[in-house]
Amino acid sequence: MNFKQLLVFIFYSLILVALNGCGFHLRGYNDTNYKFPFANIYVECNNVIICNNFKHVVTTEDLANIVTTKESSTIVIRLANEQTSRDSQGFNNAGRVSAYILTYQVQAMVLQNGVQLNNTINISTQDTMQYNDATILSNNQQEAQFWDNLHNSATNQLVRRLVFFKYPAKNDN
């Protein structure tokens, strides 16, 4: 190892030590505090698009146990009032739409024994999609990808909000 390689090694080692010392960790790092404040949940969805994705994230991240009946759950999470919109944002010289704003909104309620705890959780995601009349087929594929990204973003927002949910109970089975 020559002197230049040694300096590069020392430089990168110092950066790693500094990042580790300030509490930096990589995304996906196994943080044991990243769990729901309730052990057993029942997820109630009435044809909400993000329902399956939400259940998948809860299961794979081991955030809580999803049970099959309301009676065996500590908490019921109800997803409802889903809304999507596709609004034109910009126009080209010919007066045709050149961009759309895609918006996805959903509400979540946390219920215990049929009573809602805290306020309704409002989730909203939005993105701008460029549009070109000449490439309609690729625009449709691009729009589908935008909707998938918005749904994933909404799911992640909901999970973060539930992880930090102020749940009053301490002893939860």
Secondary structure, 3 states (H helix, E strand, C coil): CCHHHHHHHHHHHHHHHHHHHCCCCCCCCCCCCCCCCCCEEEEEECCCCCHHHHHHHHHHCCCCEECCCCCCCCEEEEEEEEEEEEEEEEECCCCCEEEEEEEEEEEEEEEECCEEEEEEEEEEEEEEEECCHHHHHHHHHHHHHHHHHHHHHHHHHHHHHHHCCCCCCCCCC
